[in-house]
C-alpha cells in the first residue's frame, strides 16, 4: 500500500493507494486526486519510507516513473 501524507492549503491530509501503479494511473487522469505542487510530508510504500529529493506530488510521480512503475 502507498500512503501519502501531504499539505493542501496549510491543512494536513493523507491518501492511500493499493500500489504505486495505482497512484501513477490516477495522476495521468485529466483530473487526478492530487495536484502536482502539493508538498509531501511523508510517504511510505508497504510501510517503508520513501526518500525524495523533490518533496512534491510531481516529484513522487517522477520517482516512480524512473523506476518503471
Beta strands, then each sheet from edge to edge (+ up, - down):
strand 1: 2-8
strand 2: 11-17
strand 3: 39-45
strand 4: 48-49
sheet 1: 2+ 1- 3+ 4-
end
